[in-house]
Amino acid sequence: MNPLIHYLPKKALERLQTNQDAVFIDVRCEAENKFVGRPKDCIFVPWLDDPDWAPNEDEFIAAIKRFIGEKNNCLEREIILICRSGYRSSDAGKCLIEHGFINVAHVTSGFEGDLDENYQRGNLNGWRHDGMPWLQC
């Protein structure tokens, strides 16, 4: 089984620019995606969301396959996941690997980054902090 690859935001963006077939997936919940913002050019497939707040692996895998297509090479396609801080994207990535995907990575510091000494995100690292392209609608 292939390991989950860990990228910092800059490396993830570099991979997305280098490999035009790579898929960038935001696995945060809908509220985060809407109110906090999201990386540009990503697909939104929540790992867990309201009302259950529990992952449904079968639905998650089915949604990923719908977005990337179920062609012969879908399990080989490079997938890069992002969440708020890296924990959910790690769990979602491990799930993809367990279901046969072989080229899966995640952004270790996530979209908002780690907590600082005041228990706030966005001040140390993360997609937004590191200046990667994002938007808020």
A tleap script that builds the chain and sets N, CA, C and O, in Angstrom:
source leaprc.protein.ff14SB
mol = sequence {
  NMET ASN PRO LEU ILE HIE TYR LEU PRO LYS
  LYS ALA LEU GLU ARG LEU GLN THR ASN GLN
  ASP ALA VAL PHE ILE ASP VAL ARG CYS GLU
  ALA GLU ASN LYS PHE VAL GLY ARG PRO LYS
  ASP CYS ILE PHE VAL PRO TRP LEU ASP ASP
  PRO ASP TRP ALA PRO ASN GLU ASP GLU PHE
  ILE ALA ALA ILE LYS ARG PHE ILE GLY GLU
  LYS ASN ASN CYS LEU GLU ARG GLU ILE ILE
  LEU ILE CYS ARG SER GLY TYR ARG SER SER
  ASP ALA GLY LYS CYS LEU ILE GLU HIE GLY
  PHE ILE ASN VAL ALA HIE VAL THR SER GLY
  PHE GLU GLY ASP LEU ASP GLU ASN TYR GLN
  ARG GLY ASN LEU ASN GLY TRP ARG HIE ASP
  GLY MET PRO TRP LEU GLN CCYS
}
set mol.1.N position { 0.848 -1.180 0.000 }
set mol.1.CA position { 0.000 0.000 0.000 }
set mol.1.C position { 0.894 1.244 0.000 }
set mol.1.O position { 1.847 1.325 0.775 }
set mol.2.N position { 0.594 2.190 -0.850 }
set mol.2.CA position { 1.365 3.430 -0.931 }
set mol.2.C position { 1.079 4.320 0.267 }
set mol.2.O position { -0.043 4.353 0.772 }
set mol.3.N position { 2.100 5.042 0.719 }
set mol.3.CA position { 1.888 5.940 1.857 }
set mol.3.C position { 1.216 7.242 1.425 }
set mol.3.O position { 1.264 7.624 0.255 }
set mol.4.N position { 0.601 7.905 2.376 }
set mol.4.CA position { 0.048 9.235 2.164 }
set mol.4.C position { 1.221 10.217 2.090 }
set mol.4.O position { 2.103 10.204 2.948 }
set mol.5.N position { 1.224 11.061 1.067 }
set mol.5.CA position { 2.286 12.043 0.864 }
set mol.5.C position { 1.900 13.328 1.601 }
set mol.5.O position { 0.737 13.729 1.592 }
set mol.6.N position { 2.874 13.962 2.231 }
set mol.6.CA position { 2.651 15.182 2.999 }
set mol.6.C position { 3.316 16.360 2.278 }
set mol.6.O position { 4.518 16.334 2.014 }
set mol.7.N position { 2.528 17.389 1.965 }
set mol.7.CA position { 3.048 18.581 1.308 }
set mol.7.C position { 2.770 19.814 2.156 }
set mol.7.O position { 1.728 19.915 2.804 }
set mol.8.N position { 3.706 20.740 2.144 }
set mol.8.CA position { 3.432 22.085 2.624 }
set mol.8.C position { 2.715 22.819 1.492 }
set mol.8.O position { 2.779 22.377 0.345 }
set mol.9.N position { 2.038 23.923 1.783 }
set mol.9.CA position { 1.242 24.594 0.748 }
set mol.9.C position { 1.998 24.905 -0.541 }
set mol.9.O position { 1.477 24.668 -1.631 }
set mol.10.N position { 3.212 25.430 -0.435 }
set mol.10.CA position { 3.974 25.785 -1.635 }
set mol.10.C position { 4.235 24.577 -2.522 }
set mol.10.O position { 4.109 24.663 -3.743 }
set mol.11.N position { 4.593 23.469 -1.922 }
set mol.11.CA position { 4.865 22.239 -2.672 }
set mol.11.C position { 3.576 21.711 -3.297 }
set mol.11.O position { 3.599 21.233 -4.431 }
set mol.12.N position { 2.461 21.787 -2.588 }
set mol.12.CA position { 1.179 21.338 -3.142 }
set mol.12.C position { 0.823 22.165 -4.378 }
set mol.12.O position { 0.431 21.613 -5.406 }
set mol.13.N position { 0.960 23.479 -4.274 }
set mol.13.CA position { 0.661 24.339 -5.414 }
set mol.13.C position { 1.593 24.034 -6.581 }
set mol.13.O position { 1.159 24.014 -7.732 }
set mol.14.N position { 2.854 23.799 -6.294 }
set mol.14.CA position { 3.819 23.439 -7.338 }
set mol.14.C position { 3.395 22.158 -8.050 }
set mol.14.O position { 3.442 22.084 -9.278 }
set mol.15.N position { 2.984 21.155 -7.287 }
set mol.15.CA position { 2.528 19.881 -7.881 }
set mol.15.C position { 1.288 20.105 -8.752 }
set mol.15.O position { 1.177 19.532 -9.836 }
set mol.16.N position { 0.364 20.933 -8.281 }
set mol.16.CA position { -0.856 21.206 -9.051 }
set mol.16.C position { -0.526 21.932 -10.351 }
set mol.16.O position { -1.174 21.697 -11.371 }
set mol.17.N position { 0.464 22.803 -10.325 }
set mol.17.CA position { 0.858 23.525 -11.534 }
set mol.17.C position { 1.657 22.649 -12.483 }
set mol.17.O position { 1.569 22.808 -13.700 }
set mol.18.N position { 2.435 21.725 -11.933 }
set mol.18.CA position { 3.266 20.830 -12.737 }
set mol.18.C position { 2.444 19.723 -13.385 }
set mol.18.O position { 2.655 19.390 -14.551 }
set mol.19.N position { 1.518 19.159 -12.636 }
set mol.19.CA position { 0.707 18.044 -13.121 }
set mol.19.C position { -0.712 18.538 -13.378 }
set mol.19.O position { -1.515 18.642 -12.450 }
set mol.20.N position { -1.016 18.837 -14.618 }
set mol.20.CA position { -2.335 19.366 -14.974 }
set mol.20.C position { -3.463 18.361 -14.733 }
set mol.20.O position { -4.631 18.747 -14.689 }
set mol.21.N position { -3.131 17.085 -14.579 }
set mol.21.CA position { -4.145 16.066 -14.295 }
set mol.21.C position { -4.413 15.896 -12.803 }
set mol.21.O position { -5.354 15.203 -12.415 }
set mol.22.N position { -3.598 16.520 -11.973 }
set mol.22.CA position { -3.795 16.409 -10.522 }
set mol.22.C position { -5.120 17.051 -10.132 }
set mol.22.O position { -5.564 18.019 -10.750 }
set mol.23.N position { -5.736 16.501 -9.104 }
set mol.23.CA position { -7.020 16.993 -8.619 }
set mol.23.C position { -6.822 17.528 -7.201 }
set mol.23.O position { -6.243 16.854 -6.349 }
set mol.24.N position { -7.307 18.739 -6.960 }
set mol.24.CA position { -7.188 19.392 -5.656 }
set mol.24.C position { -8.562 19.368 -5.003 }
set mol.24.O position { -9.524 19.901 -5.557 }
set mol.25.N position { -8.659 18.753 -3.833 }
set mol.25.CA position { -9.950 18.543 -3.189 }
set mol.25.C position { -9.950 19.122 -1.777 }
set mol.25.O position { -9.104 18.780 -0.952 }
set mol.26.N position { -10.905 19.996 -1.517 }
set mol.26.CA position { -11.131 20.580 -0.199 }
set mol.26.C position { -12.117 19.675 0.531 }
set mol.26.O position { -13.254 19.511 0.088 }
set mol.27.N position { -11.688 19.086 1.646 }
set mol.27.CA position { -12.537 18.133 2.367 }
set mol.27.C position { -13.188 18.735 3.609 }
set mol.27.O position { -13.772 18.013 4.417 }
set mol.28.N position { -13.090 20.060 3.763 }
set mol.28.CA position { -13.717 20.709 4.919 }
set mol.28.C position { -15.238 20.701 4.780 }
set mol.28.O position { -15.770 20.338 3.731 }
set mol.29.N position { -15.928 21.100 5.836 }
set mol.29.CA position { -17.391 21.141 5.807 }
set mol.29.C position { -17.862 22.350 4.993 }
set mol.29.O position { -17.089 23.262 4.697 }
set mol.30.N position { -19.117 22.331 4.650 }
set mol.30.CA position { -19.691 23.384 3.821 }
set mol.30.C position { -19.579 24.764 4.464 }
set mol.30.O position { -19.292 25.741 3.772 }
set mol.31.N position { -19.799 24.860 5.772 }
set mol.31.CA position { -19.724 26.159 6.457 }
set mol.31.C position { -18.317 26.739 6.365 }
set mol.31.O position { -18.162 27.933 6.107 }
set mol.32.N position { -17.295 25.922 6.571 }
set mol.32.CA position { -15.918 26.404 6.451 }
set mol.32.C position { -15.646 26.897 5.037 }
set mol.32.O position { -15.065 27.963 4.837 }
set mol.33.N position { -16.071 26.114 4.075 }
set mol.33.CA position { -15.846 26.449 2.676 }
set mol.33.C position { -16.504 27.775 2.332 }
set mol.33.O position { -15.938 28.582 1.594 }
set mol.34.N position { -17.681 27.997 2.858 }
set mol.34.CA position { -18.445 29.201 2.544 }
set mol.34.C position { -17.967 30.420 3.318 }
set mol.34.O position { -17.813 31.493 2.734 }
set mol.35.N position { -17.731 30.280 4.612 }
set mol.35.CA position { -17.470 31.441 5.458 }
set mol.35.C position { -15.990 31.765 5.676 }
set mol.35.O position { -15.653 32.904 6.000 }
set mol.36.N position { -15.114 30.791 5.504 }
set mol.36.CA position { -13.697 31.016 5.743 }
set mol.36.C position { -12.941 31.247 4.437 }
set mol.36.O position { -11.873 31.858 4.429 }
set mol.37.N position { -13.501 30.756 3.341 }
set mol.37.CA position { -12.839 30.844 2.044 }
set mol.37.C position { -12.334 29.480 1.627 }
set mol.37.O position { -12.437 28.504 2.370 }
set mol.38.N position { -11.786 29.431 0.420 }
set mol.38.CA position { -11.287 28.151 -0.095 }
set mol.38.C position { -10.157 28.397 -1.088 }
set mol.38.O position { -10.044 29.482 -1.659 }
set mol.39.N position { -9.336 27.393 -1.283 }
set mol.39.CA position { -8.290 27.524 -2.301 }
set mol.39.C position { -8.927 27.663 -3.684 }
set mol.39.O position { -9.986 27.098 -3.954 }
set mol.40.N position { -8.271 28.414 -4.537 }
set mol.40.CA position { -8.763 28.534 -5.913 }
set mol.40.C position { -8.606 27.194 -6.623 }
set mol.40.O position { -7.687 26.421 -6.354 }
set mol.41.N position { -9.529 26.956 -7.528 }
set mol.41.CA position { -9.472 25.785 -8.412 }
set mol.41.C position { -9.479 24.451 -7.674 }
set mol.41.O position { -8.820 23.500 -8.096 }
set mol.42.N position { -10.215 24.381 -6.584 }
set mol.42.CA position { -10.337 23.111 -5.884 }
set mol.42.C position { -11.764 22.583 -6.051 }
set mol.42.O position { -12.692 23.321 -6.381 }
set mol.43.N position { -11.898 21.308 -5.816 }
set mol.43.CA position { -13.195 20.640 -5.814 }
set mol.43.C position { -13.598 20.488 -4.353 }
set mol.43.O position { -12.755 20.190 -3.507 }
set mol.44.N position { -14.848 20.683 -4.057 }
set mol.44.CA position { -15.339 20.575 -2.685 }
set mol.44.C position { -16.033 19.227 -2.487 }
set mol.44.O position { -17.085 18.968 -3.070 }
set mol.45.N position { -15.430 18.375 -1.658 }
set mol.45.CA position { -16.006 17.079 -1.284 }
set mol.45.C position { -15.769 16.908 0.214 }
set mol.45.O position { -14.691 16.467 0.614 }
set mol.46.N position { -16.753 17.246 1.051 }
set mol.46.CA position { -16.531 17.170 2.500 }
set mol.46.C position { -16.265 15.749 2.993 }
set mol.46.O position { -16.913 14.796 2.560 }
set mol.47.N position { -15.313 15.629 3.894 }
set mol.47.CA position { -15.024 14.347 4.544 }
set mol.47.C position { -16.103 14.060 5.587 }
set mol.47.O position { -16.540 12.919 5.737 }
set mol.48.N position { -16.522 15.083 6.295 }
set mol.48.CA position { -17.646 14.978 7.223 }
set mol.48.C position { -18.348 16.334 7.246 }
set mol.48.O position { -17.730 17.369 6.994 }
set mol.49.N position { -19.632 16.317 7.548 }
set mol.49.CA position { -20.400 17.560 7.498 }
set mol.49.C position { -21.663 17.407 8.323 }
set mol.49.O position { -21.983 16.326 8.818 }
set mol.50.N position { -22.366 18.509 8.454 }
set mol.50.CA position { -23.637 18.576 9.149 }
set mol.50.C position { -24.642 17.673 8.433 }
set mol.50.O position { -24.603 17.679 7.202 }
set mol.51.N position { -25.496 16.934 9.025 }
set mol.51.CA position { -25.856 16.923 10.439 }
set mol.51.C position { -25.139 15.850 11.256 }
set mol.51.O position { -25.179 15.898 12.486 }
set mol.52.N position { -24.483 14.883 10.608 }
set mol.52.CA position { -23.929 13.744 11.351 }
set mol.52.C position { -22.539 13.987 11.926 }
set mol.52.O position { -22.205 13.444 12.979 }
set mol.53.N position { -21.737 14.784 11.258 }
set mol.53.CA position { -20.357 15.042 11.641 }
set mol.53.C position { -19.558 13.757 11.792 }
set mol.53.O position { -18.710 13.632 12.676 }
set mol.54.N position { -19.841 12.819 10.923 }
set mol.54.CA position { -19.099 11.561 10.891 }
set mol.54.C position { -18.805 11.226 9.433 }
set mol.54.O position { -19.660 11.421 8.569 }
set mol.55.N position { -17.612 10.726 9.152 }
set mol.55.CA position { -17.300 10.390 7.764 }
set mol.55.C position { -18.146 9.226 7.263 }
set mol.55.O position { -18.411 8.271 7.993 }
set mol.56.N position { -18.561 9.326 6.009 }
set mol.56.CA position { -19.205 8.220 5.331 }
set mol.56.C position { -18.275 7.842 4.182 }
set mol.56.O position { -18.323 8.442 3.108 }
set mol.57.N position { -17.437 6.851 4.418 }
set mol.57.CA position { -16.393 6.497 3.465 }
set mol.57.C position { -16.950 6.147 2.092 }
set mol.57.O position { -16.392 6.556 1.074 }
set mol.58.N position { -18.045 5.393 2.055 }
set mol.58.CA position { -18.609 4.994 0.762 }
set mol.58.C position { -19.078 6.197 -0.041 }
set mol.58.O position { -18.826 6.270 -1.243 }
set mol.59.N position { -19.755 7.141 0.602 }
set mol.59.CA position { -20.205 8.348 -0.090 }
set mol.59.C position { -19.027 9.207 -0.529 }
set mol.59.O position { -19.043 9.779 -1.619 }
set mol.60.N position { -18.012 9.298 0.315 }
set mol.60.CA position { -16.829 10.081 -0.001 }
set mol.60.C position { -16.123 9.514 -1.235 }
set mol.60.O position { -15.806 10.255 -2.165 }
set mol.61.N position { -15.881 8.220 -1.241 }
set mol.61.CA position { -15.211 7.568 -2.382 }
set mol.61.C position { -16.048 7.727 -3.642 }
set mol.61.O position { -15.508 8.024 -4.707 }
set mol.62.N position { -17.353 7.536 -3.538 }
set mol.62.CA position { -18.233 7.676 -4.704 }
set mol.62.C position { -18.184 9.099 -5.253 }
set mol.62.O position { -18.150 9.292 -6.469 }
set mol.63.N position { -18.179 10.097 -4.369 }
set mol.63.CA position { -18.119 11.494 -4.811 }
set mol.63.C position { -16.789 11.786 -5.508 }
set mol.63.O position { -16.770 12.465 -6.534 }
set mol.64.N position { -15.691 11.288 -4.970 }
set mol.64.CA position { -14.382 11.490 -5.591 }
set mol.64.C position { -14.389 10.880 -6.987 }
set mol.64.O position { -13.949 11.514 -7.945 }
set mol.65.N position { -14.877 9.672 -7.102 }
set mol.65.CA position { -14.909 9.002 -8.415 }
set mol.65.C position { -15.806 9.742 -9.404 }
set mol.65.O position { -15.507 9.791 -10.596 }
set mol.66.N position { -16.904 10.317 -8.915 }
set mol.66.CA position { -17.771 11.102 -9.811 }
set mol.66.C position { -17.027 12.312 -10.359 }
set mol.66.O position { -17.137 12.632 -11.543 }
set mol.67.N position { -16.275 12.979 -9.499 }
set mol.67.CA position { -15.552 14.176 -9.925 }
set mol.67.C position { -14.397 13.866 -10.857 }
set mol.67.O position { -14.175 14.594 -11.824 }
set mol.68.N position { -13.658 12.803 -10.587 }
set mol.68.CA position { -12.483 12.540 -11.418 }
set mol.68.C position { -12.769 11.547 -12.522 }
set mol.68.O position { -11.933 11.345 -13.402 }
set mol.69.N position { -13.931 10.927 -12.494 }
set mol.69.CA position { -14.284 9.945 -13.517 }
set mol.69.C position { -13.800 8.570 -13.120 }
set mol.69.O position { -12.829 8.433 -12.376 }
set mol.70.N position { -14.462 7.576 -13.605 }
set mol.70.CA position { -14.096 6.209 -13.246 }
set mol.70.C position { -13.347 5.529 -14.378 }
set mol.70.O position { -13.508 4.331 -14.609 }
set mol.71.N position { -12.532 6.295 -15.080 }
set mol.71.CA position { -11.711 5.730 -16.150 }
set mol.71.C position { -10.726 4.736 -15.558 }
set mol.71.O position { -10.575 4.631 -14.341 }
set mol.72.N position { -10.069 4.019 -16.437 }
set mol.72.CA position { -9.124 2.986 -15.990 }
set mol.72.C position { -8.053 3.520 -15.052 }
set mol.72.O position { -7.594 2.803 -14.163 }
set mol.73.N position { -7.648 4.776 -15.242 }
set mol.73.CA position { -6.550 5.305 -14.430 }
set mol.73.C position { -7.018 6.171 -13.261 }
set mol.73.O position { -6.203 6.885 -12.677 }
set mol.74.N position { -8.284 6.133 -12.907 }
set mol.74.CA position { -8.768 7.017 -11.843 }
set mol.74.C position { -8.066 6.754 -10.520 }
set mol.74.O position { -7.853 7.687 -9.746 }
set mol.75.N position { -7.703 5.517 -10.243 }
set mol.75.CA position { -7.043 5.201 -8.980 }
set mol.75.C position { -5.583 5.650 -8.978 }
set mol.75.O position { -4.959 5.731 -7.919 }
set mol.76.N position { -5.034 5.944 -10.166 }
set mol.76.CA position { -3.651 6.382 -10.286 }
set mol.76.C position { -3.520 7.903 -10.329 }
set mol.76.O position { -2.417 8.432 -10.188 }
set mol.77.N position { -4.612 8.595 -10.518 }
set mol.77.CA position { -4.576 10.054 -10.663 }
set mol.77.C position { -4.072 10.714 -9.381 }
set mol.77.O position { -4.442 10.307 -8.280 }
set mol.78.N position { -3.235 11.722 -9.528 }
set mol.78.CA position { -2.718 12.425 -8.360 }
set mol.78.C position { -3.835 13.233 -7.708 }
set mol.78.O position { -4.504 14.030 -8.364 }
set mol.79.N position { -4.025 13.016 -6.413 }
set mol.79.CA position { -5.045 13.716 -5.640 }
set mol.79.C position { -4.353 14.415 -4.476 }
set mol.79.O position { -3.579 13.803 -3.739 }
set mol.80.N position { -4.644 15.707 -4.323 }
set mol.80.CA position { -4.109 16.472 -3.202 }
set mol.80.C position { -5.298 16.996 -2.397 }
set mol.80.O position { -6.171 17.682 -2.930 }
set mol.81.N position { -5.318 16.665 -1.115 }
set mol.81.CA position { -6.418 17.036 -0.231 }
set mol.81.C position { -6.006 18.172 0.694 }
set mol.81.O position { -4.835 18.313 1.047 }
set mol.82.N position { -6.994 18.983 1.082 }
set mol.82.CA position { -6.756 20.041 2.055 }
set mol.82.C position { -7.964 20.145 2.976 }
set mol.82.O position { -9.103 19.959 2.550 }
set mol.83.N position { -7.699 20.445 4.245 }
set mol.83.CA position { -8.761 20.721 5.215 }
set mol.83.C position { -8.329 21.955 6.003 }
set mol.83.O position { -7.505 22.729 5.517 }
set mol.84.N position { -8.852 22.151 7.175 }
set mol.84.CA position { -8.498 23.330 7.965 }
set mol.84.C position { -7.050 23.271 8.437 }
set mol.84.O position { -6.299 24.232 8.267 }
set mol.85.N position { -6.651 22.131 9.038 }
set mol.85.CA position { -5.335 22.071 9.671 }
set mol.85.C position { -4.527 20.824 9.338 }
set mol.85.O position { -3.416 20.658 9.840 }
set mol.86.N position { -5.062 19.955 8.509 }
set mol.86.CA position { -4.325 18.775 8.084 }
set mol.86.C position { -4.797 17.458 8.658 }
set mol.86.O position { -4.389 16.403 8.170 }
set mol.87.N position { -5.642 17.478 9.679 }
set mol.87.CA position { -6.071 16.231 10.310 }
set mol.87.C position { -7.128 15.489 9.489 }
set mol.87.O position { -6.989 14.292 9.238 }
set mol.88.N position { -8.170 16.187 9.076 }
set mol.88.CA position { -9.213 15.534 8.276 }
set mol.88.C position { -8.681 15.102 6.921 }
set mol.88.O position { -9.033 14.030 6.428 }
set mol.89.N position { -7.831 15.933 6.310 }
set mol.89.CA position { -7.289 15.555 5.001 }
set mol.89.C position { -6.395 14.325 5.124 }
set mol.89.O position { -6.317 13.522 4.193 }
set mol.90.N position { -5.725 14.170 6.255 }
set mol.90.CA position { -4.926 12.968 6.480 }
set mol.90.C position { -5.837 11.743 6.576 }
set mol.90.O position { -5.567 10.721 5.946 }
set mol.91.N position { -6.906 11.840 7.352 }
set mol.91.CA position { -7.847 10.726 7.477 }
set mol.91.C position { -8.494 10.396 6.133 }
set mol.91.O position { -8.610 9.227 5.765 }
set mol.92.N position { -8.912 11.429 5.403 }
set mol.92.CA position { -9.535 11.212 4.091 }
set mol.92.C position { -8.544 10.592 3.116 }
set mol.92.O position { -8.912 9.735 2.313 }
set mol.93.N position { -7.290 11.022 3.183 }
set mol.93.CA position { -6.259 10.461 2.312 }
set mol.93.C position { -6.008 8.997 2.603 }
set mol.93.O position { -5.862 8.194 1.681 }
set mol.94.N position { -5.957 8.645 3.869 }
set mol.94.CA position { -5.768 7.242 4.247 }
set mol.94.C position { -6.942 6.402 3.756 }
set mol.94.O position { -6.758 5.260 3.333 }
set mol.95.N position { -8.141 6.962 3.812 }
set mol.95.CA position { -9.327 6.264 3.299 }
set mol.95.C position { -9.192 6.006 1.796 }
set mol.95.O position { -9.466 4.902 1.325 }
set mol.96.N position { -8.769 7.025 1.049 }
set mol.96.CA position { -8.577 6.851 -0.403 }
set mol.96.C position { -7.562 5.755 -0.685 }
set mol.96.O position { -7.774 4.921 -1.566 }
set mol.97.N position { -6.467 5.751 0.051 }
set mol.97.CA position { -5.433 4.731 -0.148 }
set mol.97.C position { -5.983 3.343 0.168 }
set mol.97.O position { -5.709 2.384 -0.553 }
set mol.98.N position { -6.753 3.239 1.239 }
set mol.98.CA position { -7.362 1.948 1.591 }
set mol.98.C position { -8.322 1.457 0.513 }
set mol.98.O position { -8.569 0.257 0.396 }
set mol.99.N position { -8.865 2.391 -0.277 }
set mol.99.CA position { -9.787 2.025 -1.349 }
set mol.99.C position { -9.096 1.951 -2.710 }
set mol.99.O position { -9.761 1.990 -3.745 }
set mol.100.N position { -7.771 1.845 -2.714 }
set mol.100.CA position { -7.049 1.559 -3.945 }
set mol.100.C position { -6.418 2.733 -4.669 }
set mol.100.O position { -5.731 2.526 -5.669 }
set mol.101.N position { -6.624 3.953 -4.206 }
set mol.101.CA position { -5.967 5.101 -4.837 }
set mol.101.C position { -4.481 5.041 -4.468 }
set mol.101.O position { -4.136 4.744 -3.325 }
set mol.102.N position { -3.609 5.322 -5.431 }
set mol.102.CA position { -2.182 5.098 -5.177 }
set mol.102.C position { -1.333 6.368 -5.158 }
set mol.102.O position { -0.147 6.298 -4.837 }
set mol.103.N position { -1.903 7.519 -5.491 }
set mol.103.CA position { -1.120 8.752 -5.561 }
set mol.103.C position { -1.865 9.861 -4.816 }
set mol.103.O position { -2.429 10.769 -5.426 }
set mol.104.N position { -1.854 9.766 -3.487 }
set mol.104.CA position { -2.649 10.664 -2.654 }
set mol.104.C position { -1.732 11.460 -1.718 }
set mol.104.O position { -0.848 10.908 -1.064 }
set mol.105.N position { -1.974 12.770 -1.679 }
set mol.105.CA position { -1.215 13.661 -0.798 }
set mol.105.C position { -2.188 14.570 -0.058 }
set mol.105.O position { -3.363 14.667 -0.410 }
set mol.106.N position { -1.674 15.230 0.971 }
set mol.106.CA position { -2.485 16.230 1.657 }
set mol.106.C position { -1.595 17.383 2.098 }
set mol.106.O position { -0.382 17.234 2.251 }
set mol.107.N position { -2.228 18.538 2.300 }
set mol.107.CA position { -1.521 19.731 2.761 }
set mol.107.C position { -1.454 19.644 4.284 }
set mol.107.O position { -2.473 19.755 4.966 }
set mol.108.N position { -0.255 19.446 4.806 }
set mol.108.CA position { -0.097 19.156 6.238 }
set mol.108.C position { -0.542 20.300 7.137 }
set mol.108.O position { -1.055 20.048 8.227 }
set mol.109.N position { -0.365 21.531 6.723 }
set mol.109.CA position { -0.783 22.664 7.560 }
set mol.109.C position { -2.179 23.155 7.218 }
set mol.109.O position { -2.676 24.091 7.845 }
set mol.110.N position { -2.818 22.539 6.236 }
set mol.110.CA position { -4.194 22.862 5.899 }
set mol.110.C position { -4.393 24.263 5.341 }
set mol.110.O position { -3.441 24.934 4.941 }
set mol.111.N position { -5.639 24.685 5.324 }
set mol.111.CA position { -6.011 25.991 4.785 }
set mol.111.C position { -5.740 27.102 5.794 }
set mol.111.O position { -5.246 28.168 5.428 }
set mol.112.N position { -6.063 26.854 7.066 }
set mol.112.CA position { -5.922 27.885 8.100 }
set mol.112.C position { -4.673 27.734 8.950 }
set mol.112.O position { -4.285 28.685 9.628 }
set mol.113.N position { -4.036 26.586 8.939 }
set mol.113.CA position { -2.801 26.390 9.676 }
set mol.113.C position { -2.990 25.943 11.116 }
set mol.113.O position { -4.101 25.717 11.595 }
set mol.114.N position { -1.868 25.829 11.769 }
set mol.114.CA position { -1.834 25.377 13.167 }
set mol.114.C position { -2.259 26.491 14.120 }
set mol.114.O position { -2.243 27.672 13.772 }
set mol.115.N position { -2.638 26.083 15.329 }
set mol.115.CA position { -2.964 27.048 16.375 }
set mol.115.C position { -1.691 27.724 16.876 }
set mol.115.O position { -0.654 27.077 17.026 }
set mol.116.N position { -1.776 29.027 17.132 }
set mol.116.CA position { -0.642 29.737 17.721 }
set mol.116.C position { -0.774 29.721 19.248 }
set mol.116.O position { -1.635 29.029 19.792 }
set mol.117.N position { 0.073 30.478 19.929 }
set mol.117.CA position { 0.058 30.481 21.393 }
set mol.117.C position { -1.235 31.052 21.979 }
set mol.117.O position { -1.526 30.835 23.156 }
set mol.118.N position { -2.010 31.778 21.174 }
set mol.118.CA position { -3.306 32.316 21.610 }
set mol.118.C position { -4.479 31.467 21.124 }
set mol.118.O position { -5.634 31.888 21.190 }
set mol.119.N position { -4.170 30.274 20.639 }
set mol.119.CA position { -5.174 29.340 20.141 }
set mol.119.C position { -5.944 29.902 18.950 }
set mol.119.O position { -7.150 29.689 18.820 }
set mol.120.N position { -5.235 30.621 18.085 }
set mol.120.CA position { -5.823 31.172 16.866 }
set mol.120.C position { -5.098 30.591 15.664 }
set mol.120.O position { -3.896 30.326 15.710 }
set mol.121.N position { -5.843 30.399 14.596 }
set mol.121.CA position { -5.261 29.885 13.350 }
set mol.121.C position { -4.983 31.046 12.402 }
set mol.121.O position { -5.523 32.141 12.558 }
set mol.122.N position { -4.138 30.785 11.427 }
set mol.122.CA position { -3.864 31.765 10.388 }
set mol.122.C position { -2.654 32.639 10.637 }
set mol.122.O position { -2.321 33.488 9.810 }
set mol.123.N position { -1.995 32.444 11.760 }
set mol.123.CA position { -0.846 33.284 12.092 }
set mol.123.C position { 0.500 32.586 11.937 }
set mol.123.O position { 1.538 33.247 11.925 }
set mol.124.N position { 0.498 31.264 11.820 }
set mol.124.CA position { 1.750 30.516 11.760 }
set mol.124.C position { 2.053 29.951 10.379 }
set mol.124.O position { 3.160 30.100 9.861 }
set mol.125.N position { 1.073 29.312 9.802 }
set mol.125.CA position { 1.273 28.612 8.534 }
set mol.125.C position { -0.090 28.327 7.910 }
set mol.125.O position { -1.109 28.830 8.383 }
set mol.126.N position { -0.110 27.542 6.878 }
set mol.126.CA position { -1.355 27.211 6.196 }
set mol.126.C position { -1.427 27.849 4.820 }
set mol.126.O position { -0.636 28.732 4.488 }
set mol.127.N position { -2.374 27.396 4.035 }
set mol.127.CA position { -2.545 27.835 2.654 }
set mol.127.C position { -2.680 29.350 2.556 }
set mol.127.O position { -1.959 29.987 1.788 }
set mol.128.N position { -3.593 29.929 3.321 }
set mol.128.CA position { -3.797 31.391 3.265 }
set mol.128.C position { -2.577 32.138 3.789 }
set mol.128.O position { -2.088 33.066 3.144 }
set mol.129.N position { -2.088 31.736 4.951 }
set mol.129.CA position { -0.938 32.412 5.557 }
set mol.129.C position { 0.265 32.426 4.623 }
set mol.129.O position { 0.991 33.418 4.556 }
set mol.130.N position { 0.476 31.330 3.903 }
set mol.130.CA position { 1.640 31.199 3.033 }
set mol.130.C position { 1.454 31.886 1.675 }
set mol.130.O position { 2.328 31.803 0.812 }
set mol.131.N position { 0.316 32.563 1.488 }
set mol.131.CA position { 0.107 33.348 0.281 }
set mol.131.C position { -0.315 32.584 -0.959 }
set mol.131.O position { -0.137 33.067 -2.077 }
set mol.132.N position { -0.868 31.403 -0.773 }
set mol.132.CA position { -1.342 30.617 -1.912 }
set mol.132.C position { -2.688 31.204 -2.379 }
set mol.132.O position { -3.377 31.853 -1.593 }
set mol.133.N position { -3.063 30.985 -3.637 }
set mol.133.CA position { -4.294 31.591 -4.166 }
set mol.133.C position { -5.558 31.022 -3.520 }
set mol.133.O position { -5.732 29.808 -3.420 }
set mol.134.N position { -6.431 31.926 -3.085 }
set mol.134.CA position { -7.693 31.514 -2.476 }
set mol.134.C position { -8.756 32.576 -2.734 }
set mol.134.O position { -8.449 33.686 -3.170 }
set mol.135.N position { -9.980 32.227 -2.466 }
set mol.135.CA position { -11.076 33.158 -2.653 }
set mol.135.C position { -12.147 32.933 -1.616 }
set mol.135.O position { -12.186 31.897 -0.952 }
set mol.136.N position { -13.014 33.915 -1.486 }
set mol.136.CA position { -14.144 33.796 -0.572 }
set mol.136.C position { -15.375 34.328 -1.291 }
set mol.136.O position { -15.382 35.454 -1.790 }
set mol.137.N position { -16.399 33.515 -1.336 }
set mol.137.CA position { -17.627 33.896 -2.051 }
set mol.137.C position { -18.743 34.197 -1.090 }
set mol.137.O position { -19.849 34.533 -1.515 }
savepdb mol mol.pdb
quit
